[in-house]
Amino acid sequence: MPAYRSWGRYPAGSPSAVLPVVWRSDPPALDRVAGPVLAYACGRSYGDSCLNDGGTLLDVRRLDRLIAFDDSAGLLRCEAGVTLADILDVIVPRGWFLPVVPGTRWVSVGGAIANDIHGKNHHRAGTFGRHVTRLELARSSGERVVCSPGDSLFQATVGGLGLTGLILWAELRLKRVPGAGIAQERVRFPSLDGFFDLAAEDDAWEYTVAWVDCLAGGPRLGRGVYLRGDHTAMEGPPASPVDGTRLDIPFEVPAGVVNRLTMRLFNEAYYRRQLRRRQRKIVPYAPFFFPLDVVGDWTRLYGPGGFLQYQCVVPEAPAGGPIRTIFERISRSDEPASLGVLKRFGEARSPGWLSFPRKGITLAVDFPFRGPRTLALLDVLDAVVRDAGGAVYPAKDARMSAASFAAFFPAAPRLEVRRDPKYSSSFWRRVHAA
Ligand SMILES: Cc1cc2nc3c(=O)[nH]c(=O)nc-3n(C[C@H](O)[C@H](O)[C@H](O)COP(=O)(O)OP(=O)(O)OC[C@H]3O[C@@H](n4cnc5c(N)ncnc54)[C@H](O)[C@@H]3O)c2cc1C
């Protein structure tokens, strides 16, 4: 059986059975399946929201067909297992782009809907789910439901963590672009205040994000590199997004190699890599959006214990407020935090009851899993997020408590009512443990 892991490789969890889903016209009958079921697509979720320990996984990767494309309106209908990479490969040469892309193109449409993913253009476009015009859901009762924005089942399904049934296909509204390039600007900033100064200019750019050195403290706290860009034409042959990986990590790096010292050196090198404070150039869209996709299996760098990604969103406050506190807690801890990804989310309302994005500042950062001390730090961060009225992203989570989840997602009981009774995940059971 192929591995059905999550991206962070923590926690472990094995399904007792896997059913492939091949035909959208004939999804597997679930009446004879014992125990809970859950769809599994590309496994790009970090924690346990794509795992169903002891239950059945529905492997949807063969639901991979494009169904229809209206080139004049930019409406694309495709099966839920189609990856964003496959879509970009077809639409970019025709002058279209996906409305929202995450930091990897190896994500399925069903996974993008189930986690209502966000990208570098959240301040303009909101989440992926805002651009879904219809989808079809197969419920375990055998019922098939086509739903669209405004339907409560749609609002439960977008950001619904795969718990409302099996998404068979979806229709997406694409956006026109002038070409396959990105006019990119990188600006180094020396501290968190510098980040906020640059974020104040976000409206002038379609895509914005910052890489931040989470280990720097004192006056350098929150220093990093701001990346922003707009679509543009690109000279030369079109760059295919499906160009394979260029570098592979051939073996698992032994535990302990990623430590505070190696991370500090890496972060310093990243910060200093750019000699001039401001750098402009036109780049193909793939390295701009998906820088990590060129390294195959990079999660092996974290060693056999796997790693945890922590992503939170907190309201913006004068002088940084909760996000400054979070940086302080991380930089003063012993944990070897990776470079963090920092972004200001915009005002756009997310369409799902359990969508994670909301107005504020979001930070995503990786920690090699080093047992209780890693978990203890993340509990401290949860408390800061909770007190600030923010949330932690379930797609990246493997450890938040039931109490934290209830505080971050007060609409969870609504989803529980619309959840397909046959569907559950390791995550859902964990955050509902008594
Ligand atoms: C390098 C990297 C960068 C990332 N960057 C971002 C980012 O910038 N923004 C962001 O929001 N996320 C980001 N992510 C997270 C990723 O986008 C989400 O976890 C996404 O949901 C993964 O999709 P998947 O196809 O791998 O689905 P899986 O991880 O396999 O499953 C995710 C969820 O979708 C459900 N699901 C999948 N298919 C179906 C279906 N057909 N019907 C019903 N439910 C289904 C599963 O049950 C599960 O609950 C990143 C991940 C990685 C590895």
The ligand as an SDF file (V2000), in Angstrom:
LIG
                    3D

 53 58  0  0  0  0  0  0  0  0999 V2000
    4.7890   23.4310    0.6020 C   0  0  0  0  0  0  0  0  0  0  0  0
    3.3590   23.7060    0.9890 C   0  0  0  0  0  0  0  0  0  0  0  0
    2.8870   25.0080    0.9070 C   0  0  0  0  0  0  0  0  0  0  0  0
    1.5670   25.2810    1.2550 C   0  0  0  0  0  0  0  0  0  0  0  0
    1.1260   26.5680    1.1610 N   0  0  0  0  0  0  0  0  0  0  0  0
   -0.1410   26.8620    1.5050 C   0  0  0  0  0  0  0  0  0  0  0  0
   -0.6400   28.1830    1.3730 C   0  0  0  0  0  0  0  0  0  0  0  0
    0.0880   29.0890    0.9380 O   0  0  0  0  0  0  0  0  0  0  0  0
   -1.9370   28.4250    1.7120 N   0  0  0  0  0  0  0  0  0  0  0  0
   -2.7590   27.4340    2.1600 C   0  0  0  0  0  0  0  0  0  0  0  0
   -3.9330   27.7130    2.4510 O   0  0  0  0  0  0  0  0  0  0  0  0
   -2.3300   26.1640    2.2940 N   0  0  0  0  0  0  0  0  0  0  0  0
   -1.0420   25.8540    1.9690 C   0  0  0  0  0  0  0  0  0  0  0  0
   -0.5990   24.5690    2.0800 N   0  0  0  0  0  0  0  0  0  0  0  0
   -1.5350   23.5490    2.5820 C   0  0  0  0  0  0  0  0  0  0  0  0
   -2.3390   22.8860    1.4480 C   0  0  0  0  0  0  0  0  0  0  0  0
   -2.7000   23.8370    0.4800 O   0  0  0  0  0  0  0  0  0  0  0  0
   -3.6200   22.3000    2.0010 C   0  0  0  0  0  0  0  0  0  0  0  0
   -3.3620   21.4430    3.0610 O   0  0  0  0  0  0  0  0  0  0  0  0
   -4.4300   21.5570    0.9290 C   0  0  0  0  0  0  0  0  0  0  0  0
   -5.7080   21.3140    1.4250 O   0  0  0  0  0  0  0  0  0  0  0  0
   -3.7830   20.2440    0.5310 C   0  0  0  0  0  0  0  0  0  0  0  0
   -4.5360   19.6670   -0.5190 O   0  0  0  0  0  0  0  0  0  0  0  0
   -4.3570   18.1340   -0.9070 P   0  0  0  0  0  0  0  0  0  0  0  0
   -4.8930   17.9620   -2.2740 O   0  0  0  0  0  0  0  0  0  0  0  0
   -2.9600   17.7120   -0.6630 O   0  0  0  0  0  0  0  0  0  0  0  0
   -5.3500   17.4400    0.1020 O   0  0  0  0  0  0  0  0  0  0  0  0
   -5.0800   16.4470    1.3420 P   0  0  0  0  0  0  0  0  0  0  0  0
   -4.0030   17.0320    2.1850 O   0  0  0  0  0  0  0  0  0  0  0  0
   -4.9160   15.0580    0.8530 O   0  0  0  0  0  0  0  0  0  0  0  0
   -6.4550   16.5950    2.0830 O   0  0  0  0  0  0  0  0  0  0  0  0
   -6.7790   17.8220    2.6850 C   0  0  0  0  0  0  0  0  0  0  0  0
   -8.2480   17.8190    3.1080 C   0  0  0  0  0  0  0  0  0  0  0  0
   -9.0510   17.8300    1.9380 O   0  0  0  0  0  0  0  0  0  0  0  0
   -9.9980   16.7880    1.9900 C   0  0  0  0  0  0  0  0  0  0  0  0
  -10.2580   16.3620    0.6120 N   0  0  0  0  0  0  0  0  0  0  0  0
   -9.3510   16.1620   -0.3640 C   0  0  0  0  0  0  0  0  0  0  0  0
   -9.9920   15.7990   -1.5010 N   0  0  0  0  0  0  0  0  0  0  0  0
  -11.3130   15.7830   -1.2240 C   0  0  0  0  0  0  0  0  0  0  0  0
  -12.4730   15.4790   -1.9710 C   0  0  0  0  0  0  0  0  0  0  0  0
  -12.4290   15.1200   -3.2640 N   0  0  0  0  0  0  0  0  0  0  0  0
  -13.6780   15.5510   -1.3450 N   0  0  0  0  0  0  0  0  0  0  0  0
  -13.7620   15.9140   -0.0380 C   0  0  0  0  0  0  0  0  0  0  0  0
  -12.6950   16.2210    0.7040 N   0  0  0  0  0  0  0  0  0  0  0  0
  -11.4840   16.1620    0.1270 C   0  0  0  0  0  0  0  0  0  0  0  0
   -9.3400   15.7030    2.8440 C   0  0  0  0  0  0  0  0  0  0  0  0
  -10.2980   14.8440    3.4240 O   0  0  0  0  0  0  0  0  0  0  0  0
   -8.6420   16.5720    3.8900 C   0  0  0  0  0  0  0  0  0  0  0  0
   -9.5510   16.9540    4.8950 O   0  0  0  0  0  0  0  0  0  0  0  0
    0.7010   24.2400    1.7140 C   0  0  0  0  0  0  0  0  0  0  0  0
    1.1870   22.9260    1.7810 C   0  0  0  0  0  0  0  0  0  0  0  0
    2.5010   22.6670    1.4210 C   0  0  0  0  0  0  0  0  0  0  0  0
    2.9910   21.2340    1.5050 C   0  0  0  0  0  0  0  0  0  0  0  0
  1  2  1  0
  2  3  1  0
  2 52  2  0
  3  4  2  0
  4  5  1  0
  4 50  1  0
  5  6  2  0
  6  7  1  0
  6 13  1  0
  7  8  2  0
  7  9  1  0
  9 10  1  0
 10 11  2  0
 10 12  1  0
 12 13  2  0
 13 14  1  0
 14 15  1  0
 14 50  1  0
 15 16  1  0
 16 17  1  0
 16 18  1  0
 18 19  1  0
 18 20  1  0
 20 21  1  0
 20 22  1  0
 22 23  1  0
 23 24  1  0
 24 25  2  0
 24 26  1  0
 24 27  1  0
 27 28  1  0
 28 29  2  0
 28 30  1  0
 28 31  1  0
 31 32  1  0
 32 33  1  0
 33 34  1  0
 33 48  1  0
 34 35  1  0
 35 36  1  0
 35 46  1  0
 36 37  1  0
 36 45  1  0
 37 38  2  0
 38 39  1  0
 39 40  1  0
 39 45  2  0
 40 41  1  0
 40 42  2  0
 42 43  1  0
 43 44  2  0
 44 45  1  0
 46 47  1  0
 46 48  1  0
 48 49  1  0
 50 51  2  0
 51 52  1  0
 52 53  1  0
M  END
$$$$
